[in-house]
Each structure stands twice: as structure tokens, then as C-alpha cells.
């Protein structure tokens, strides 16, 4: 990181190798994704006992399922016998147990070893001791969050704290009752860019007037380059003639009942480190989850959440989906435009951040602190 020789208006970014170096990405997997709370699934995907989903968290495959007592459980997706991947499907449902396709070791929904060839002849093999290895799990906002760390950080002091830092208090997000909303649309994007480029893009609006014409029509203040997420509790106000958060500013859908008057006709964006973006508008919530795959590739899963009655009635949500789908594609195209240059000799020492982007420097400091390579700014 270059920290000297710059005008006062500019501060340095991370160096280019932070976006390309496989060793730095390995450290990020170990010290960020495998050590922090990581959002993996919508709770409704695990509607009944035996429903499951497998997700890559850092370098590990994690199996998330709902047990017989209706609680969500998470395990390393690894058979305790010879290490075969237990479930190879991305999602599915089992009746009572998970069976390894290699040697048929079988585990119940609580992870206990319940059967294996000749197991009765091995009375010294503990059914719990050789059961699936558990992963810490929480449910919040209608999503499942897991942490691979042996001693997970406080969920309240990490995940919830990021929401409070943005909105001022957790009650502000509770009013959207996100747990009760339903997925009206999901789009999965395969982005050929480093995960940090995507976060940096989401954190600033210096680019909004250039690449987001539809968004700045709905949220005129974004055209000034200062995004709403800069200020605690502030939501960007809809334009005077805008009726809803839709591609053409036309009427939206049913307002979420708990949304307060001072939250109406406003947009709030929240970054929850390390891989979640939450976007709040009066009639729906847009929830992004990033799954970093490599130094130059990130899968982004995006849910549009609406009131249950809106989804069940089959009402047309396409105008609201189209607005942020366009925003996503515009953003990801910009990130993919940047990614090749991260390995350029010209970017070896990084780029610069203008004043409306200076808060990104705090994100860079946070990344380096997690990696154990802090740099004085």
C-alpha cells in the first residue's frame, strides 16, 4: 500500500496483489470466511426435517439441514470414515438419515452415526464420537448463518453490530420483519472478480451517475456521488415523482406493515462483513450473499423478498426485480472491468480513493488486520 506522496484529498487502496494472489486469497479463506459468521441459506429452504443444502465456506463444504426437533443443524460435509464428501447435491431431502455413497456409513439428522457395515461387530466405536463434526449455526432475518471457528465470535458483536453501525439500532431492521418475508425471485450471478472489488463497489456511489441511470432516477441523491450508507440511520429518499422502487419509478407492491413513516419512500443499504449486503425499501428487501470461489471469481446469490401474500397471489414483481438486477449487472460488469488490471504493473502499488470513497480505506484496514498484515495509513 502506498501511503506517502499523495495529495490530502486522496488515500491509497490495497495493492493489486490483494485481488490476484492465491496465497492472499488462501489467508482470506482461513482468517475471514472460515473464522467469521457466514450466511449460507434462506431458512425456508430447509422447510422440514431432512431438507438440506450444501455450501462452500472458505475451503470447506458445509452440510446444513433441519433436524427432527425442527432446529437447524450444520456439519462438515465429510464422512468420518475415509473422508468422502457425504452429500454431493447442492440441495435435496432425505427421509431419516444421510448415507455416505462410498462405504454406507449412515448418520441421522443430528449427526449421530447410526449404521455402517459390520458396525455391530465394533462395539468400541462411539456413535457420537464418530458422528458428523458439527458447525456452529444461528438463524437471523430468516437466514441460516454458520461459523467454522472452534470458538465463534459473538454473533451480536459482529453480524448484528454491523447492522446497528449502519442503522443506529437493531430495531430499525426488525421493522421490516424479514423473517416472515418470502423469496419472490432469486438470481445467481457468476462474477469474474475478487470479492473485495464487489464490496468496495457496493460501499460507494462515486460511480452511480456514470453507470446507474435507472437507479439515480429513483434515488436522485445518488447522482451526487455520496451514497446513503455513509451516514448512520440515513436512507436515500425516492425522487419526488417516484412512486415505488421499480425500474420505471411506477407504483410498487404492498408496503411491509412494520415499516415506519420515516422509513417510507427511502432506501437503506447495509454491508455485513464479510459477505452480505442488505437493501431495504418499503415493499421489499433485497438480500445478497457472496461466495468467494477464487481470487478472481465470486458467486453472488441475490434474493428479492416480499410479503407472503404478494408471493402467494402471484402478483407481478418483475418491475422491482428488474431495477436491482440491472444495478447488479452494471456493478458486476464494472468489477470485471477492474479485475484484469489488478495484475498490471501499473497497479502493483494500488490506486487511490477520493474523499467520498475514504470510508473504503477502513474496509481495507479491516481486511489487513484480519490477515495479520496491518499497514499504517
VENRA-V685413 format. One record per residue. N is the residue number from 1. RES is the residue in three letters. PSI is psi in whole degrees, -180 to 180 (NA if undefined). Layout:
n->[N | N]
res->[RES | RES]
psi->[PSI | PSI]
//
This chain:
n->[1 | 2 | 3 | 4 | 5 | 6 | 7 | 8 | 9 | 10 | 11 | 12 | 13 | 14 | 15 | 16 | 17 | 18 | 19 | 20 | 21 | 22 | 23 | 24 | 25 | 26 | 27 | 28 | 29 | 30 | 31 | 32 | 33 | 34 | 35 | 36 | 37 | 38 | 39 | 40 | 41 | 42 | 43 | 44 | 45 | 46 | 47 | 48 | 49 | 50 | 51 | 52 | 53 | 54 | 55 | 56 | 57 | 58 | 59 | 60 | 61 | 62 | 63 | 64 | 65 | 66 | 67 | 68 | 69 | 70 | 71 | 72 | 73 | 74 | 75 | 76 | 77 | 78 | 79 | 80 | 81 | 82 | 83 | 84 | 85 | 86 | 87 | 88 | 89 | 90 | 91 | 92 | 93 | 94 | 95 | 96 | 97 | 98 | 99 | 100 | 101 | 102 | 103 | 104 | 105 | 106 | 107 | 108 | 109 | 110 | 111 | 112 | 113 | 114 | 115 | 116 | 117 | 118 | 119 | 120 | 121 | 122 | 123 | 124 | 125 | 126 | 127 | 128 | 129 | 130 | 131 | 132 | 133 | 134 | 135 | 136 | 137 | 138 | 139 | 140 | 141 | 142 | 143 | 144 | 145 | 146 | 147 | 148 | 149 | 150 | 151 | 152 | 153 | 154 | 155 | 156 | 157 | 158 | 159 | 160 | 161 | 162 | 163 | 164 | 165 | 166 | 167 | 168 | 169 | 170 | 171 | 172 | 173 | 174 | 175 | 176 | 177 | 178 | 179 | 180 | 181 | 182 | 183 | 184 | 185 | 186 | 187 | 188 | 189 | 190 | 191 | 192 | 193 | 194 | 195 | 196 | 197 | 198 | 199 | 200 | 201 | 202 | 203 | 204 | 205 | 206 | 207 | 208 | 209 | 210 | 211 | 212 | 213 | 214 | 215 | 216 | 217 | 218 | 219 | 220 | 221 | 222 | 223 | 224 | 225 | 226 | 227 | 228 | 229 | 230 | 231 | 232 | 233 | 234 | 235 | 236 | 237 | 238 | 239 | 240 | 241 | 242 | 243 | 244 | 245 | 246 | 247 | 248 | 249 | 250 | 251 | 252 | 253 | 254 | 255 | 256 | 257 | 258 | 259 | 260 | 261 | 262 | 263 | 264 | 265 | 266 | 267 | 268 | 269 | 270 | 271 | 272 | 273 | 274 | 275 | 276 | 277 | 278 | 279 | 280 | 281 | 282 | 283 | 284 | 285 | 286 | 287 | 288 | 289 | 290 | 291 | 292 | 293 | 294 | 295 | 296 | 297 | 298 | 299 | 300 | 301 | 302 | 303 | 304 | 305 | 306 | 307 | 308 | 309 | 310 | 311 | 312 | 313 | 314 | 315 | 316 | 317 | 318 | 319 | 320 | 321 | 322 | 323 | 324 | 325 | 326 | 327 | 328 | 329 | 330 | 331 | 332 | 333 | 334 | 335 | 336 | 337 | 338 | 339 | 340 | 341 | 342 | 343 | 344 | 345 | 346 | 347 | 348 | 349 | 350 | 351 | 352 | 353 | 354 | 355 | 356 | 357 | 358 | 359 | 360 | 361 | 362 | 363 | 364 | 365 | 366 | 367 | 368 | 369 | 370 | 371 | 372 | 373 | 374 | 375 | 376 | 377]
res->[UNK | UNK | UNK | UNK | UNK | UNK | UNK | UNK | UNK | UNK | UNK | UNK | UNK | UNK | UNK | UNK | UNK | UNK | UNK | UNK | UNK | UNK | UNK | UNK | UNK | UNK | UNK | UNK | UNK | UNK | UNK | UNK | UNK | UNK | UNK | UNK | UNK | UNK | UNK | UNK | UNK | UNK | UNK | UNK | UNK | UNK | UNK | UNK | UNK | UNK | UNK | UNK | UNK | UNK | UNK | UNK | UNK | UNK | UNK | UNK | UNK | UNK | UNK | UNK | UNK | UNK | UNK | UNK | UNK | UNK | UNK | UNK | UNK | UNK | UNK | UNK | UNK | UNK | UNK | UNK | UNK | UNK | UNK | UNK | UNK | UNK | UNK | UNK | UNK | UNK | UNK | UNK | UNK | UNK | UNK | UNK | UNK | UNK | UNK | UNK | UNK | UNK | UNK | UNK | UNK | UNK | UNK | UNK | UNK | UNK | UNK | UNK | UNK | UNK | UNK | UNK | UNK | UNK | UNK | UNK | UNK | UNK | UNK | UNK | UNK | UNK | UNK | UNK | UNK | UNK | UNK | UNK | UNK | UNK | UNK | UNK | UNK | UNK | UNK | UNK | UNK | UNK | UNK | UNK | UNK | UNK | UNK | UNK | UNK | UNK | UNK | UNK | UNK | UNK | UNK | UNK | UNK | UNK | UNK | UNK | UNK | UNK | UNK | UNK | UNK | UNK | UNK | UNK | UNK | UNK | UNK | UNK | UNK | UNK | UNK | UNK | UNK | UNK | UNK | UNK | UNK | UNK | UNK | UNK | UNK | UNK | UNK | UNK | UNK | UNK | UNK | UNK | UNK | UNK | UNK | UNK | UNK | UNK | UNK | UNK | UNK | UNK | UNK | UNK | UNK | UNK | UNK | UNK | UNK | UNK | UNK | UNK | UNK | UNK | UNK | UNK | UNK | UNK | UNK | UNK | UNK | UNK | UNK | UNK | UNK | UNK | UNK | UNK | UNK | UNK | UNK | UNK | UNK | UNK | UNK | UNK | UNK | UNK | UNK | UNK | UNK | UNK | UNK | UNK | UNK | UNK | UNK | UNK | UNK | UNK | UNK | UNK | UNK | UNK | UNK | UNK | UNK | UNK | UNK | UNK | UNK | UNK | UNK | UNK | UNK | UNK | UNK | UNK | UNK | UNK | UNK | UNK | UNK | UNK | UNK | UNK | UNK | UNK | UNK | UNK | UNK | UNK | UNK | UNK | UNK | UNK | UNK | UNK | UNK | UNK | UNK | UNK | UNK | UNK | UNK | UNK | UNK | UNK | UNK | UNK | UNK | UNK | UNK | UNK | UNK | UNK | UNK | UNK | UNK | UNK | UNK | UNK | UNK | UNK | UNK | UNK | UNK | UNK | UNK | UNK | UNK | UNK | UNK | UNK | UNK | UNK | UNK | UNK | UNK | UNK | UNK | UNK | UNK | UNK | UNK | UNK | UNK | UNK | UNK | UNK | UNK | UNK | UNK | UNK | UNK | UNK | UNK | UNK | UNK | UNK | UNK | UNK | UNK | UNK | UNK | UNK | UNK | UNK | UNK | UNK | UNK | UNK | UNK | UNK | UNK | UNK | UNK | UNK | UNK | UNK | UNK | UNK | UNK | UNK | UNK | UNK | UNK]
psi->[129 | 122 | -1 | 162 | 15 | 149 | 157 | -26 | -18 | 144 | 157 | 151 | -178 | 155 | 159 | -33 | -17 | -13 | -3 | -27 | 120 | -31 | -39 | -40 | -38 | -42 | -39 | -41 | -45 | -46 | -9 | -68 | -35 | 0 | -13 | 171 | 131 | 125 | 126 | -23 | 156 | 133 | -34 | -16 | -21 | 61 | -35 | 163 | 133 | -19 | 140 | 162 | 142 | 138 | 141 | 124 | 109 | -125 | 4 | 147 | 131 | 135 | 121 | 132 | 171 | 129 | -180 | -31 | 12 | 6 | 156 | 134 | 152 | 142 | 155 | 132 | 58 | 125 | 137 | -5 | -69 | 13 | 12 | 150 | 124 | -52 | 125 | -14 | 149 | -34 | 164 | -159 | 136 | 158 | -53 | -23 | 164 | 129 | 129 | 129 | -5 | -62 | 12 | 23 | 136 | 135 | 139 | -179 | -10 | 2 | -1 | 140 | 117 | -18 | 152 | 151 | 127 | 19 | -33 | -20 | 3 | 67 | -16 | -3 | 111 | 130 | -30 | -43 | -38 | 21 | -180 | 146 | 123 | 153 | 139 | 141 | 145 | 153 | 131 | 138 | 25 | 15 | 157 | 128 | 138 | 159 | 125 | -12 | 145 | -38 | 89 | 148 | 160 | 127 | -40 | -37 | -1 | -72 | -58 | -33 | -35 | -36 | -43 | -40 | -31 | -44 | -16 | -34 | 157 | -23 | -28 | -34 | -28 | -29 | -19 | -8 | 51 | -29 | -38 | -9 | 162 | 152 | 116 | -24 | 140 | 132 | 133 | 126 | 137 | 102 | 124 | 65 | 156 | 145 | -32 | -33 | -37 | -43 | -45 | -41 | -44 | -29 | -13 | 160 | 16 | -28 | -9 | -45 | -26 | -45 | -5 | 65 | -37 | -42 | -42 | -18 | -38 | -39 | 82 | -32 | -21 | -23 | -18 | -10 | -1 | 106 | 154 | -27 | -1 | -25 | 130 | 125 | -5 | 135 | 138 | 132 | 141 | 152 | 157 | -39 | 5 | 129 | -28 | 167 | 74 | 168 | -31 | 11 | 12 | 175 | 137 | -153 | -167 | 130 | 139 | 125 | -35 | -11 | 124 | 162 | -39 | -7 | -13 | 147 | 33 | 154 | 130 | 134 | 135 | 133 | 122 | 109 | 140 | -1 | 22 | 136 | 134 | 128 | 124 | 126 | 166 | -31 | -5 | 169 | 137 | 121 | 113 | 141 | 128 | 141 | 94 | 125 | -40 | 176 | -26 | 25 | 135 | 130 | 131 | 123 | 124 | 124 | 136 | 118 | 131 | 169 | 146 | -42 | -34 | -46 | -46 | -30 | -12 | 19 | 152 | 116 | 7 | -33 | -34 | -37 | -43 | -36 | -55 | -22 | -42 | -44 | -47 | -50 | -37 | -43 | -46 | -34 | -40 | -42 | -41 | -27 | -33 | -35 | -47 | -33 | -14 | -23 | 3 | 145 | -28 | -26 | 12 | -37 | 4 | -175 | -151 | 159 | 130 | 169 | -39 | -4 | 2 | -30 | -20 | -29 | -34 | -38 | -42 | -42 | -41 | -45 | -48 | -35 | -41 | -36 | -11 | 23 | 53 | 144 | 137 | 139 | NA]
//
